[in-house]
Amino acid sequence: MSGGGALSPVHPGRLATAAVRSLSPYVPGKPIGELEREYGVRDIAKLASNENPYGPSPRALEAMHAALSEAWLYPDASAHEFKAVLARHLGVASSQITVGNGSNELLLLLAEAFLDADRSAVCSQYGFAIYPLVIRATGARCIETPALPADAPMPYGHDLAAMAAAVAADTRLLFIADPNNPTGTWVDRAALRALLRALPGDTIAVLDEAYFEYANVDGGIDDCVGWLPEFPNLVVLRTFSKGYGLAGVRVGYAVSHPEVADALNRIRPAFNVSNVAQAGAAAAIADQAYMLDGARRIVAERERVAGALRALRVDCAPSAANFLMADLGERAPQIYEQLLRGGLIVRPLGGYGLPRHLRVSIGLPEQNERLLAQLRALR
């Protein structure tokens, strides 16, 4: 330490990289406790974060309780047994799987592994807010393509042709959410396959299927995990937060070519998925009947709520997820506040560039009915 001069003021925040300083942090749905503190409201229904109102399988709860007896031990860092269960369920090799602290962590790992200041990545307007965050955090160039127009059959959804056309020589990642959050829209599987065929071999397509269990509740769509032998530059992301009701324990996974998985595992934090999460997720997989029953109930409720909203002349985008994006017009911010005061938390979408819209998670039937009753009164 040299002496002789006056010390300059310390601004520790300036020590972060320029890319990080330029970011606006992701804002999650308002927690129940925060609403209680701010408004003094009780009897709150949270319909803001796309959580599964039926919760996890009793088998998963039992397995997690049992795992707590070994809470003093570090989890298996390689998640060997959990990955073996996943591999059998998916029909892939364990070497193709990377586990994450939710699928959000895997998005971050993909960006860290394949992007830097000399590269770019493509995502869609109105796509999941985490995509541009993880891209820009690396210093990479974020190429955001326009979404489909409001009057399209899939309003505000991904325009796959525009995304394919935006791929540049330095593009290493292309993010596709299917179904997409916050719109609920989905992509045609034939169009998706055409995009993958047209994609350069050095561009990785990240197919984010966080809501897969709802989109495929009756097995009506191709499982893109089966496409991996044909497309080695495809990565499929899924999570246990939605269909399996395990949002609070944080566990997700990526399925990819083994070389991609190897790259991700080189930077994956050790012990990133707890022993409780591994045990609960493995048991949840074994209880497909429970997951499917809950998913079918939620999908049926989604269609009922969508019909009731349309009866109120509220437009809803098509949804294959466990939520609806509703157009409440210019009064959407005021309606959001009034719903909060009535003990209902939904998600305003002004941060996505959709100030007229609120995203409504599908809850239990009585919660959904409470929401509809308040909207009838407000409309």
C-alpha positions, 0 to 999 in steps of 0.5 A, spaced: 500 500 500 503 506 497 502 512 502 502 520 501 496 521 498 489 522 500 484 516 499 479 516 494 472 515 496 470 507 496 464 505 491 464 498 491 459 497 487 463 500 481 468 494 482 462 489 478 463 489 471 460 494 466 455 488 464 453 486 471 452 494 473 447 495 467 442 489 469 436 490 472 434 485 477 429 480 476 423 481 480 419 475 482 411 475 484 410 479 490 410 474 497 404 473 501 408 476 507 410 482 503 402 483 502 401 482 509 406 487 511 404 493 506 396 492 506 395 489 513 391 484 508 389 476 511 386 470 507 391 471 501 391 467 495 397 467 491 396 467 483 402 470 481 408 465 481 405 459 477 406 455 483 402 448 483 396 449 488 396 441 489 403 441 492 408 435 491 406 427 491 405 424 498 411 420 496 415 426 495 414 429 501 415 422 505 422 421 501 424 429 503 422 428 510 426 421 510 432 425 507 432 430 513 435 425 517 442 426 513 441 433 513 448 433 516 451 430 510 453 433 504 449 431 498 451 427 492 455 432 488 454 428 482 447 426 484 448 419 481 442 416 484 437 421 482 440 422 475 439 414 474 432 415 476 431 421 471 435 417 465 431 411 466 424 415 466 427 419 460 430 414 456 437 417 455 444 416 458 446 419 465 452 422 462 446 427 458 443 430 464 446 436 468 442 437 475 441 444 477 438 448 483 432 449 479 432 450 471 434 458 472 441 456 474 442 451 468 440 458 464 446 461 468 450 455 467 449 455 459 450 462 458 457 462 463 459 456 459 458 458 452 457 466 452 462 472 452 463 479 450 465 476 443 459 472 442 451 473 441 445 470 443 438 470 440 431 470 444 424 473 443 420 479 445 416 477 451 420 471 452 422 469 459 425 475 463 431 471 465 434 470 458 436 477 457 439 477 464 444 471 463 446 473 456 448 480 458 451 478 465 456 475 460 457 481 456 455 478 450 450 481 445 443 480 446 439 479 440 431 480 441 427 478 435 420 481 435 414 477 437 408 475 433 403 480 433 397 481 437 392 479 432 396 473 430 393 466 432 399 465 437 399 472 439 405 475 442 408 468 441 415 466 439 416 468 431 421 462 430 422 464 422 425 471 425 429 468 430 432 463 425 434 469 421 437 473 427 442 468 428 449 471 426 456 468 425 457 469 433 451 467 435 452 461 440 445 460 444 438 461 442 433 461 447 426 458 446 420 457 451 415 452 450 410 454 453 413 461 454 412 465 460 409 470 461 404 469 455 403 461 455 403 461 448 407 455 445 411 453 438 409 448 433 413 442 433 414 442 425 416 449 425 421 448 431 424 442 427 425 446 421 428 451 425 433 446 428 435 443 421 436 450 419 440 452 425 448 452 424 452 447 428 455 452 432 449 455 435 446 451 441 438 451 441 436 452 448 429 449 449 426 451 456 420 446 457 418 448 464 411 447 463 412 441 459 407 437 464 401 441 462 403 442 455 403 434 454 398 432 459 395 427 455 401 426 451 399 429 445 406 432 443 412 430 441 417 429 446 423 433 444 428 429 448 427 424 443 430 429 438 437 429 441 440 424 437 438 428 431 440 435 433 446 434 438 446 442 439 439 441 442 439 442 450 432 441 453 431 444 460 425 442 465 424 443 472 420 440 478 417 446 480 411 446 476 408 440 474 411 436 480 409 442 485 417 442 488 418 450 487 420 451 494 426 445 494 429 448 487 431 442 482 431 442 475 435 439 469 438 439 462 438 434 457 443 434 452 449 431 448 454 428 453 459 433 451 455 439 452 453 436 459 460 435 460 461 443 459 456 445 464 458 440 469 465 443 469 462 449 472 456 447 476 457 448 483 458 442 487 452 440 491 448 445 488 442 440 489 440 438 496 439 431 498 432 433 500 431 436 493 434 429 490 430 425 494 423 429 493 424 429 485 426 422 485 420 420 489 416 425 485 418 421 478 415 415 481 408 417 482 406 419 475 399 418 477 399 424 482 402 429 477 398 427 471 392 428 476 394 435 478 396 437 471 389 435 468 385 438 474 389 445 473 388 444 465 381 443 466 380 449 471 385 454 466 380 453 460 374 454 465 377 460 467 379 463 460 372 462 458 369 466 464 374 471 463 372 472 455 365 472 458 367 478 462 370 481 455 377 480 457 382 477 452 386 471 454 392 469 450 392 461 448 395 458 454 399 451 454 401 452 461 398 453 468 397 460 467 393 465 463 395 472 460 389 477 461 388 483 457 385 488 462 386 494 458 389 501 460 386 500 467 391 493 468 395 497 473 389 499 478 386 493 477 392 489 480 392 494 486 385 493 487 386 485 487 392 486 492 387 490 497 382 484 496 388 479 498 389 476 491 396 477 488 397 476 480 403 478 476 403 485 472 407 485 466 409 492 465 416 490 466 415 485 460 413 491 456 405 488 456 402 494 461 395 492 459 396 485 461 396 481 468 398 474 468 394 469 473 396 463 475 391 457 476 389 456 483 384 451 486 377 452 484 375 456 490 381 461 489 379 462 481 372 463 483 374 468 488 378 472 483 373 472 478 368 474 483 373 480 484 374 482 477 366 482 475 366 487 481 371 491 478 369 490 471 
